[in-house]
Amino acid sequence: MSSTQDTSLKTSLVQLECHFTWALNKNDLDLTDLLNRLEEQLNLDLGREAGIVRTLSCMGFVKFLLSSNTEALSYFERSIELTKSHGNECDKLLVVAYGDLAWLHYHMGNLAECESYLNKLSEIKVKYPSVPYAEVLGEKGWTFLKFSRKYYERAKDCFKKALELEPDEGEWNAGLAITLCRIEDILQDKSTSNAVDQLRRAIVTNPDDDVLKVLLGLKLAFHKKYSEAESLVEQALERSPEHPHVIRYVGKFFRSQGSVDRSIALLKRALEKVSNSSFIHHQLGLCYKKKILNLKQAGSHHTKGAEINRAQTQCIYHLEMATEMKPSFIIAMCELALQYGGNRDLSRAEEMFQNTFQVAKEKNDNYQFVQMYYADFQLYCMRCESAAIKQYIECLKINPKRYEGTKSAERLERIAKRRIKNNPMDGEAYGILGIIHKEKGEKQQAIECFEKALSFVDNENYLSDLCELKLSLQ
């Protein structure tokens, strides 16, 4: 191949809309877990042609990332065959798959095939000159949603643009609703919820989608609209008692409402259907964690000891399964490390936390969450308040507005006020309050706290740090 031909082909390829041009970074993905989830989705999509087509294309790209070009080719071709076999006359539905095949053949050195797919795409563009296509935007949105939580904002933008072109399309309404739910879950800012309104719109355009109904039920329960929430959840469970996604979200709902044993039973049922789900194992781990707390509150540790031990064993087992199935499952890794700590396996807990910190750094993901959990470990398991304070401050500084930053501020404030109550001249405690105010942008309150701290502290190093903090605000 001449350099001129290669340059010409590459110029055409980079302009395509497909998985190869959507900046899907291999380092952002857990490919084994992603492939498992896509295979699970393929079984759930039976009878839903559009979903199967999308999933096949995604699996093709994952196989390419895993250097399995022959398998990738098979998945992309199956996607096209399925689209054509159902009498779809709209060539726009083939744009992404044709683009994927053009790229794959280029990588495999099959230049004639590559040019053939480029020509097919040119013909579609002549036939439908008005771009972008809602079909492509929608598929792009679903891909971002499936591949990584880092892409949720991009997914939201794609679905919104698709809905500008086709406001009543059920697929795009559902995609936007699910994306908004996940974004809100990450931010933990649920005081106002755009997801609730979008879920209602999505259900209107997808009246048979029981997963959407359960998601709406979860959101409504958070906003204390229990009657409507319970009605939706019961309705979804009655209509789709065997659907793994319905069961697992219903299980999450019952756990949030305090019905832990009912949640455990449902999630175990779901696990029989989808044995390799790290999500379900994680949810079961959280259920048993809640059960441990309930048992401790219900009676003395002595009378409930055997039950607590059984629940803790189950909790650790399911969290270990979740992290084994998805080695980069940072949230589950933190929960597991904290459970090791609670079980007094402190060296194993420390090792797990250090491993989790490394994964979070490598993936540039969830680092603040790990920091908060490590601070909890220092406080509640190691009983080392000074180390916990240091970790909570580090967590707060990362982003005081996120859930983890807010929680760290609450814990720091509780520690500081308890210390001041015991000793009104505790300068370090006033320093902690000053740092909280500083990170929240409350300049005057921070200065006042630092001034009080300076009047009581006699540690020279700490005095120097406090002076610097105070000067930085003036």
N, C-alpha and C positions, 0 to 999 in steps of 0.2 A: 504494500500500500504506500503510495507516495505521500509525502508530508502535506502536499496541497489537498489531496483527497481527505486525509485524516482531519486537517483543519476545517475543511468544508463540512464534514460529517459532524464534528464536535460542535461547530457553530450551530448547526440545526438541532442537535440533541439537547444542548443546554437550554434551549428555548421551549422545550416540551414541558407539559404538566403531567408529572408522574412521580412515582416513589423515588426515582433516582435523582430528581431535581428539587425535592422538598426539604432538603437539608436535614435528613433524618440521621443524626450522628450516632454511629455505632456505640460510642462511649456512653450515650444517654440510655442505652437499652440493656435489659437483661434478656438476651436472645432466647435462652432456654425457657424461661418463664413466659416470655411473649409467645413463643411457639406453642406451649401448652395451652395458653389462654385462647389462642386462635383455633387450635384443634377442638377445644371445648365449644367455642363459638360456632364452629362449623356444624356440630351436632345440634346445637340449639336453633340454628337458622333453618333447619329442615322445613321446607314448605315456604320459606321466604327467599325467593330467588335473588333479590337485590342484596340481601345480607350475605348469601353464599358467595356471590360474585365478588363482593368487596373483600371478604375474608380470604378467598383463594388468591386474589392479587396481593394482599398483605403477606400471606404465607410464602408466595413466590419471592417477594423481596427479602424476607427473612432468610429464606434458603440461599439467596444470592449472597447475603451478608455472611452466611456460614460457609461460603465457597462451594455450595452444592448447585452448580449452574444447571445441571441436567434436571434436577428436581424443580428448580426455579422455573425453567422453561415449561415443564409439565403443568405447574400450577397456573402460570400466565395463560397458557393455551386452553386449559380447562375453563378458565374464567371467560375467555372469548367464546368458546363453544357453547357454554351455558347461556350466555347473553343472546347469542344468535338462535339457539334452539328453541327459545321461548317466543320467537316471533317478534323480538324487539326491533322496530324499524328505525329507532332513533340512534344514529351513529354516534351521537354525543356520549352514549353509554360505553363506547369502546375506546374513547380517547386515552384514558389512563393506561389501559392494558396494552394498547398499541404502542404507547410511549415506553412502557416497561420493556416490551419485547424488542423495540428498536435499540434500547440501551443494552439489554442483555446480549443480543446478537453482536453488538459492537464490541463488548467485552470478550465475547467468545471468538471474535475474529471473523464472524460470518457477515461480511460487509454487504453482500447482495441482499440478504434477508433484512439487514438493518435499513438499507435504502428502500426496500419494498414497504416496510412499515412507515417510514417517513413519507413515502408517496401517498399511502392510505390516509395519513393524517392531513396531508396537504389537501386531499380531495374533500375531507370532512370540513376543513376550514373554508374552502370555496363554497361548499353547500350551506354552511352555517357561519357566516363571516362575523356575526355579532358575538364577541367574547367579553367577559368570561362566561362559561357555561355553568348553570346551576348544578348539573350532574357532576362536573369536575370539582367544583367547590365543596359539594357535599361529601364526595369520596375523600377529598383532602382532609376535611374536618373529621370524619370518622377515623382516618389513619392517624392523625395527630392525637385523637382521643384514646385510641387503643395502644399507641406505641410508648408514650411516656407522659407522666404528670407534668414534666417540664414544658410540654407542648399544648397544655390546656388553653392558654390564652390564644394561641394560634388557631386552635380548633374552634373556639368561640367566634373569632373573627370570620373564619370560613363559613360557619353555619349562618351567621348574621348576613353575610353577603349573599349566600344562596337563598335565604328567605326574602331578601329584597327583590330577588328575581321571581321566586315562587313562594309567596307568603303562606299558602295553605298546604304545602307539601309536608306530609307526615314525617318522612325520614329526617328532614332538616330540623323540624320542630322538636322531634325527640332527641336528636343529637345535641341541639343547643340546651335543652332542658337538663340532660345528663351532665353536660359539660359545666353548666352553672352550678349544679349540685356539688360536683367534685371540687370546683374552685372554692366554693363557700366552705366546704369541709376542710380544705387546706388552710384557708385564712382564719377559720374559726370565728369569723365575724358574721353572726347570724341575726344581729339586731334587726336588720331589714333584709329581705330575701327576694332577689329577682328570680330565683329558681322557682318559687311557689307559683308566681304568675305564669312563667314559661311552662311549668309542668301542667298547669291547667289547660293551656293552649295545646300542648302536645297530646294530652289525653283526648281532647276534642277531635284532633286529626288522626289519633291512633286509639280508638275506643276499645280495642281488644288487647291492648298492651298492658298486661297486669304488672310488669316491672315498674312502669311509670307510676302506676297507682300506689304501689308500696313506697316508692321514693317520695311521692307527695305526702303519703301518710307519715313518714319519718319527719319530713319538714314541718308538717302541721302540728305534730306532737311536740316538737321543740318550741313552737309558738303557743303551746298550751291549748290547741284546738283539738282536744282529745276525742270528742264524739265523732267528728268527721274523719279524723285519722284512723280510729278503730274500725269505722265502717268501710273505709277504703281497703285497709289491710285484710280484714275478714273476707271482703268480696274478692280480693285478688287471690287469697289462699284457697277459697272455695272454687274459683274458676280454674286456677292453675296449681293444683296441689303437688304436682310432680316437677314443676319447673325449678331447676336449681337456683337460678337468680332470684326468683320470687321467694323461695324458701329461705335463702340466706339473708335477704333483706327483711323478711318478716321476722326471722330470728333476731336480727339486730334491733328491730322495733320492740320486740318483747323484752329484750335485755334492757333497753333504754327505759322501759316502763316498769322494770323491777321483776318481771316474770322470767327469772333466770333459768329455771328448770324447763319451762316450756320452750325457751329459746334453744337450750342445749339439745332437746329432743328433735326440734326442727332442723337444726344445723347438722346433726348426725344423720338425719334422713337425707339431707342434701349431699352429704359426703358419700353416701352409698351410690348416688347418681354420678358424682364427679369426684373421684377419689384423689385426684392430683391437684386439688384447689388449695393453694397457699392462703387465699383469702378466707375460706371457710375455716381452715385450721386456726388462723389468727383470730377469727371471731369466736371460735370455741375457747381459745386461750383467754380471751377477754371475759367470756362468760364465767369460766372457772375462777378467774381473778375476782370477779364480782361476788361469786359464791363464797370465796374465802372471806371477803370483807363482811358479807352478811352473817356467816357462821360466827365470826369473831364478835360481832355486835350482838348476836342472839344469846350468847352464854359464855361461860368461862372457857378459857383455852383448854382446861383440863377435861371438861365434860364433852367438848366438841372436838377434842384433839384428833381423834381418828378420822372424822369427817373432813376436817381441815387438811390433814395430811393427804387424804385421797384426792381432794380437790386440787391441792398444790401439785401432786404428781400428774394429774390430768392436764393442768394448766401448762406445766413445763413440757409435757409430751407434745401437746398440740402446737405450742410455740416453736419447739424444736423441729417439728414436721414442717411448719410454715417456713422457717429459715432454711431448712434443708432443700425444700422445693424451690425456694427463691432466695439464693444466697445474698442478694442485695436488698432484701426486705428490711430496710433500716428500722422502721417502726416496730416490727415484730422482734427484731434483734434487741432493741432497747427494752421492750417488755420482758424478753427472756432473761437479759442480763439482770434486770431488777428482781425477777423471780429467783434467780440464782442467789442474789444478795439476800432476799427474804428467807431463803432456805439455808442461810449461813455458809453457802459455798462461795466465799468472798473472792478467792483467787480466780475462780472460774468466771465470776461476774466481772471482775476487773479486766480479765483477758478479753471477754466478749465486748465490753465497752471500748477497749482500745482498738479492737478489730472493727467495730462499728464506726468509730471516729475516722478510721482509715478509709472505709468504704464511702462514708459521707463526703470526705475530702476529694476522693478520686472521682466521684460522680457529681460533685458540687451540688449536693442535694440533701436537704433535711439536717444540715449540720446543727442548726439552732435547736432542733428537737432533741438530738443526741446530747447536746450540752445541758439542756434542762433535765433530762433523765439522769445524767451523770451527777448533777447537783443533788437530785433527789436521793440517789444512791449514797452519796457522801453523807447526807443529812440523816436519812432513815435507816440505812443499813450499817454504814461505817460509824455512825454517831459522831461525826467530825464536823462540827458546825462551822469552824473557820474555813475548812476546805469547801464546804457547801456554799458559804457566802461568796467565796472567790468564783466558783463556777456559776452561781446565779448572776453575779455581776457581769461575767463574760457573756452569758446568755442574753441578758438585758441589753447589753451594748450592741449585739448583732442587729437587732431590730426590736425596739421597745413597743412597737405597735402591733406586732404579730402576737398570736395566742401564747407562744412560748415566752416572749418578752413580758407580756402582761402577767402571766403566772409567776415568773421569776420575781417581778416587782412585788407581787402580793406576798410571796414567801419571805422576801427580804424585809418588807415592811413589818410583817408579823414578828420576825426575829428581832428587829431593831426595837420595836415598841415593847416587846416583852423584856428586853434587856434594860431599856430606859425605866420601865416600871420597877424593876428590881434594883436599879441603880441610876438615879436621875443625873449622875455625873459621868455616864458612860459615853465618852467622846467618840469612840469607834462606832457606836450605834447611831449617833447623830451624823457621823460621816456616811454611813450606809444610806440614811434617809436623804442626805444631800446628793448622793450619786443617783438615787432613784429620781429625784426632782430634776437633776441635770439632764439625765437621759430622756426624760419626758418633755424637756424643753421648758420646764418651769423655773426660770432663771432666778427670780427673787427668792422663792422658797428654798432653792438650792443654796444660795449665798447665806441665808439665815441659818440653815442647818450646818454649813461648813464653819460659820463663825462660832456657833455653839460648840462644835466639835473641837475647834482650835483652842477654846478656853478650858477644855478639860483634858485633852490628850497630852501626855508627856513623852511619848515615844517619838524620838527625833525623826526617824525614817517616815513614820506615818504623818508627823507634822509637816514634813517637806512635801509629801504627796497631797495633803489637804490644801496647803498653800498654792500648789500648782493648779489644783482643781478650781479653787476659788478665783485665782487670777485669770484662768481661762474664760471665766464668765464675766469679767469686768472690762 
